[in-house]
Amino acid sequence: MVLTDTHTHIYSESFEEDQIEMMQRAIDRGVQRFFVPAIDSTYTEAMFAIEKRFPEHVFLMAGLHPTHVKENYLDELAQVKKALMSRNGSDEGAKFYAVGEIGIDLYWDTSFLKQQQEGFREQIRMAKEFGLPIVIHCRDAFDEVFEILEEEKSEALRGIFHCFTGTLEHAKQAIDLNLKLGIGGVVTFKNGKIDKFLNQIDLKHLVLETDAPYLAPVPYRGKRNESSYLVEVADRLSDIYQLSIKEIAKQTTLNSKEIFGI
C-alpha cells in the first residue's frame, strides 16, 4: 500500500527534535510520497535539507504563503520566480513539483488583501509558465479565491484546493476548475461538515493530506500532527466510500500522480 501526503510541512520547527523518526514512522505506515509546500524564503534551507535526507520520498514546492505576504512581498515573489528558473529551467537536477501554497487568507489579517490578491494571481501565472500545478490555501476567502481562479482559468490550470473545508457547491466549482480537493484531518472531526457530502463526489477528485504539524485527525486532535496520521484520514474515507483502505490509497495516489506528474 502506497499513501501520498500531498501537503505536509515536514521541515517545520515542530519536528526539530525528531524529524528523522517522524519520517520513518510515516514510511513504516505506507506513506511513501511527501509533497512539501513552501511558506517563504526563510524556510528554503530547511526544505532543501529534508529533500536531501529523503530524496526518494520528498518532493518540494515553491511559493509564498498568503499569511506571509507582507511589505516585502514583491521581493519574496521575485525569489519564487528565481527559484523556479533555477530548478525548473533545465532538464537536470532536482525540480519543484508545484507552486504552493498560495492563495488568500483573511482569517488572521485583512490589511494585505490587495497584496495577497496580486501575489496569488502572479504565482498562478508562474505555474502556467513552468507547466506546474498550484496548491491553494483558502481561509475565510472563498469568494476572493474563486474570483481570481475564474479570471485565470485555462487548460493549463490544474492543482489542489488544499485543506478543503467548503460546501458541496464550492467543491463542484473547484472540480470544474480542474482542481483536486485536499482532504485531511478535518474529515475526521465531528463538526468538520465535509464528511456529510463527500460521498457525492467521485473519489477521483480527491487527494489525501495531513498539513502536518497542523490539524491532526481524530484521535490525535489537538496534538502535533505528523504524516503517519495520514492513515487515519484514509481510514475515514474508507468508511465514507465503503471501500478498503488499500483502494483509497491506490486511487488517491493515482490522483496525486495526475496532478504532480510523478
C-alpha positions as a printed NumPy array, in Angstrom:
array([[  0.   ,   0.   ,   0.   ],
       [  1.353,   3.402,  -1.037],
       [ -0.115,   6.518,   0.554],
       [  0.676,  10.027,  -0.66 ],
       [  0.686,  13.014,   1.678],
       [  0.114,  15.868,  -0.755],
       [  0.63 ,  18.592,   1.849],
       [  2.985,  18.324,   4.818],
       [  5.347,  20.83 ,   6.435],
       [  7.928,  18.241,   7.483],
       [ 10.613,  20.944,   7.75 ],
       [  8.642,  22.729,  10.486],
       [ 10.313,  23.73 ,  13.732],
       [  7.813,  21.391,  15.391],
       [  9.901,  18.459,  14.126],
       [ 13.344,  19.758,  15.086],
       [ 13.802,  17.136,  17.79 ],
       [ 12.567,  14.048,  15.928],
       [ 12.339,  14.779,  12.213],
       [ 14.015,  11.556,  11.056],
       [ 11.986,   9.414,  13.459],
       [  8.779,  11.151,  12.386],
       [  9.543,  10.472,   8.736],
       [ 10.342,   6.828,   9.436],
       [  7.063,   6.362,  11.317],
       [  5.191,   7.599,   8.267],
       [  7.165,   5.46 ,   5.825],
       [  6.596,   2.405,   8.011],
       [  2.825,   3.004,   7.797],
       [  2.879,   3.193,   3.996],
       [  3.292,   6.922,   3.402],
       [  5.868,   6.856,   0.621],
       [  5.379,  10.251,  -1.047],
       [  5.584,  13.606,   0.767],
       [  4.759,  16.791,  -1.137],
       [  6.113,  19.771,   0.742],
       [  4.668,  23.297,   0.354],
       [  6.686,  26.465,   0.765],
       [  5.918,  29.334,   3.159],
       [  8.532,  31.976,   2.364],
       [ 12.257,  32.24 ,   1.654],
       [ 13.246,  31.859,   5.328],
       [ 12.32 ,  28.152,   5.136],
       [ 14.146,  27.329,   1.892],
       [ 17.271,  25.863,   3.514],
       [ 15.215,  23.622,   5.79 ],
       [ 13.199,  22.378,   2.803],
       [ 16.324,  21.543,   0.827],
       [ 17.774,  19.739,   3.846],
       [ 14.804,  17.365,   4.239],
       [ 14.788,  16.747,   0.483],
       [ 18.467,  15.793,   0.682],
       [ 17.797,  13.401,   3.569],
       [ 14.895,  11.642,   1.836],
       [ 15.384,  12.196,  -1.907],
       [ 13.229,   9.223,  -2.951],
       [ 10.28 ,  10.348,  -0.853],
       [ 10.257,  14.171,  -0.671],
       [  9.026,  16.473,  -3.442],
       [  9.216,  20.234,  -2.933],
       [  7.05 ,  23.17 ,  -3.981],
       [  7.973,  26.836,  -4.449],
       [  5.738,  29.681,  -3.391],
       [  4.757,  32.437,  -0.987],
       [  2.103,  31.595,   1.612],
       [ -0.657,  34.243,   1.815],
       [ -0.2  ,  34.821,   5.546],
       [  3.431,  35.73 ,   4.792],
       [  2.508,  38.362,   2.224],
       [  3.853,  41.498,   3.908],
       [  5.592,  44.734,   2.928],
       [  8.396,  42.764,   1.238],
       [  6.077,  40.569,  -0.833],
       [  7.487,  41.725,  -4.175],
       [ 10.969,  40.639,  -3.112],
       [  9.556,  37.293,  -1.987],
       [  7.749,  36.811,  -5.304],
       [ 10.972,  37.591,  -7.14 ],
       [ 12.715,  34.867,  -5.13 ],
       [  9.978,  32.369,  -6.012],
       [ 10.468,  33.175,  -9.702],
       [ 14.251,  32.916,  -9.367],
       [ 13.955,  29.541,  -7.63 ],
       [ 11.674,  28.184, -10.346],
       [ 14.017,  29.383, -13.077],
       [ 17.   ,  27.835, -11.302],
       [ 15.482,  24.398, -10.695],
       [ 12.896,  24.029, -13.447],
       [ 14.614,  25.964, -16.181],
       [ 16.744,  22.99 , -17.296],
       [ 16.397,  19.24 , -17.675],
       [ 18.973,  18.479, -14.997],
       [ 18.822,  18.343, -11.212],
       [ 16.007,  18.343,  -8.68 ],
       [ 12.757,  20.118,  -9.529],
       [  9.887,  21.876,  -7.865],
       [  6.665,  19.952,  -8.447],
       [  4.118,  22.689,  -7.763],
       [  3.687,  26.35 ,  -6.924],
       [  2.281,  26.397,  -3.424],
       [  0.999,  27.025,  -1.065],
       [ -0.546,  30.148,  -2.481],
       [ -3.901,  31.844,  -2.15 ],
       [ -5.75 ,  34.207,   0.158],
       [ -6.19 ,  34.149,   3.949],
       [ -8.498,  36.682,   5.59 ],
       [ -8.731,  34.932,   8.952],
       [ -5.666,  36.437,  10.591],
       [ -5.242,  39.763,   8.814],
       [ -7.207,  41.599,   6.113],
       [ -4.861,  44.566,   5.755],
       [ -2.813,  42.937,   2.959],
       [ -5.753,  41.707,   0.872],
       [ -4.726,  43.646,  -2.233],
       [ -1.159,  42.317,  -1.996],
       [ -2.422,  38.772,  -1.37 ],
       [ -4.602,  39.005,  -4.474],
       [ -1.691,  40.275,  -6.542],
       [  0.629,  37.574,  -5.193],
       [ -1.905,  34.827,  -5.832],
       [ -2.509,  35.958,  -9.403],
       [  1.203,  36.319, -10.144],
       [  2.054,  32.87 ,  -8.775],
       [ -0.736,  31.246, -10.799],
       [  0.899,  32.764, -13.861],
       [  4.292,  31.433, -12.78 ],
       [  2.779,  27.968, -12.509],
       [  1.391,  28.219, -16.018],
       [  4.744,  29.437, -17.33 ],
       [  6.582,  26.452, -15.858],
       [  3.826,  23.927, -16.516],
       [  3.246,  23.244, -12.82 ],
       [  0.134,  22.692, -10.702],
       [ -0.87 ,  25.117,  -7.965],
       [ -1.679,  24.28 ,  -4.345],
       [ -4.236,  26.689,  -2.918],
       [ -4.604,  27.959,   0.636],
       [ -8.021,  29.497,   1.296],
       [ -9.29 ,  30.657,   4.668],
       [-12.345,  32.901,   5.018],
       [-11.799,  33.833,   1.378],
       [-13.74 ,  31.522,  -0.947],
       [-15.241,  34.382,  -2.968],
       [-11.887,  36.134,  -3.35 ],
       [-10.062,  32.925,  -4.324],
       [-12.659,  31.811,  -6.855],
       [-12.791,  35.279,  -8.414],
       [ -9.103,  35.059,  -9.321],
       [ -9.304,  31.396, -10.341],
       [-12.139,  32.203, -12.741],
       [-10.08 ,  35.038, -14.222],
       [ -7.027,  32.809, -14.675],
       [ -8.722,  29.548, -15.681],
       [ -7.316,  27.765, -18.707],
       [ -6.419,  24.28 , -19.878],
       [ -3.007,  24.83 , -18.268],
       [ -4.502,  25.465, -14.824],
       [ -4.571,  22.449, -12.522],
       [ -3.845,  21.786,  -8.89 ],
       [ -5.173,  21.093,  -5.416],
       [ -7.571,  23.021,  -3.209],
       [ -5.609,  22.335,  -0.026],
       [ -7.413,  21.637,   3.255],
       [-10.793,  21.796,   1.597],
       [-13.467,  22.914,   4.074],
       [-16.064,  24.401,   1.745],
       [-19.576,  23.406,   0.75 ],
       [-20.649,  20.897,  -1.886],
       [-21.144,  23.843,  -4.253],
       [-17.59 ,  25.051,  -3.566],
       [-16.327,  21.529,  -4.211],
       [-18.077,  21.339,  -7.581],
       [-16.753,  24.775,  -8.533],
       [-13.191,  23.727,  -7.676],
       [-13.507,  20.472,  -9.629],
       [-14.81 ,  22.393, -12.661],
       [-11.587,  24.432, -12.498],
       [ -9.507,  21.222, -12.778],
       [ -8.638,  21.129,  -9.083],
       [ -8.497,  18.14 ,  -6.762],
       [ -9.772,  18.518,  -3.209],
       [ -7.143,  18.071,  -0.47 ],
       [ -8.739,  16.044,   2.321],
       [ -7.067,  15.963,   5.711],
       [ -7.821,  15.721,   9.414],
       [-10.952,  17.894,   9.195],
       [-12.831,  14.943,   7.643],
       [-12.491,  13.114,  10.978],
       [-13.898,  15.997,  13.071],
       [-17.477,  15.8  ,  14.384],
       [-18.051,  19.391,  13.235],
       [-15.958,  19.093,  10.061],
       [-19.077,  19.053,   7.828],
       [-17.344,  17.85 ,   4.645],
       [-17.88 ,  14.212,   5.628],
       [-21.626,  14.811,   5.153],
       [-21.337,  15.256,   1.368],
       [-18.025,  13.754,   0.241],
       [-19.76 ,  10.555,  -0.892],
       [-21.477,  12.69 ,  -3.553],
       [-18.057,  13.421,  -5.083],
       [-16.212,  10.836,  -7.132],
       [-13.067,   9.629,  -5.366],
       [-11.064,  10.51 ,  -8.492],
       [-11.324,  14.164,  -7.425],
       [ -9.698,  13.718,  -4.004],
       [ -6.146,  13.591,  -2.681],
       [ -5.   ,  12.964,   0.878],
       [ -3.01 ,  15.34 ,   3.064],
       [ -2.102,  15.98 ,   6.681],
       [ -0.98 ,  19.635,   6.728],
       [  1.381,  18.462,   9.477],
       [  2.119,  19.748,  12.064],
       [ -1.385,  21.285,  11.995],
       [ -4.937,  19.85 ,  12.057],
       [ -4.231,  16.413,  13.486],
       [ -7.06 ,  13.939,  12.85 ],
       [ -9.097,  12.182,  15.5  ],
       [ -7.916,  10.552,  17.805],
       [ -4.907,  12.928,  17.846],
       [ -6.882,  16.169,  17.525],
       [ -5.234,  19.   ,  19.458],
       [ -1.816,  17.354,  19.337],
       [  1.052,  17.828,  16.876],
       [  0.113,  16.316,  13.538],
       [  2.525,  14.184,  11.515],
       [  2.431,  12.384,   8.195],
       [  1.989,   8.938,   9.735],
       [ -1.512,  10.071,  10.757],
       [ -2.496,  10.101,   7.083],
       [ -3.66 ,   6.541,   7.717],
       [ -6.442,   7.901,   9.954],
       [ -7.612,  10.192,   7.152],
       [ -7.594,   7.313,   4.677],
       [ -9.47 ,   5.147,   7.166],
       [-12.221,   7.753,   7.487],
       [-12.563,   7.923,   3.694],
       [-12.74 ,   4.136,   3.683],
       [-15.857,   4.422,   5.862],
       [-17.393,   7.204,   3.771],
       [-16.876,   5.465,   0.417],
       [-17.304,   1.918,   1.692],
       [-14.012,   0.891,   0.115],
       [-10.946,  -0.767,   1.606],
       [ -8.172,   1.484,   2.817],
       [ -5.943,  -0.069,   0.131],
       [ -8.4  ,   1.062,  -2.546],
       [ -8.48 ,   4.563,  -1.041],
       [ -4.668,   4.655,  -1.02 ],
       [ -4.423,   3.412,  -4.6  ],
       [ -6.922,   5.866,  -6.089],
       [ -5.763,   8.938,  -4.166],
       [ -2.131,   8.215,  -5.036],
       [ -3.123,   7.893,  -8.703],
       [ -4.89 ,  11.25 ,  -8.369],
       [ -1.722,  12.797,  -6.923],
       [  0.297,  11.46 ,  -9.848],
       [ -2.165,  13.082, -12.237],
       [ -1.605,  16.445, -10.56 ],
       [  2.126,  16.393,  -9.866],
       [  3.24 ,  14.268, -12.814],
       [  5.413,  11.981, -10.705]])
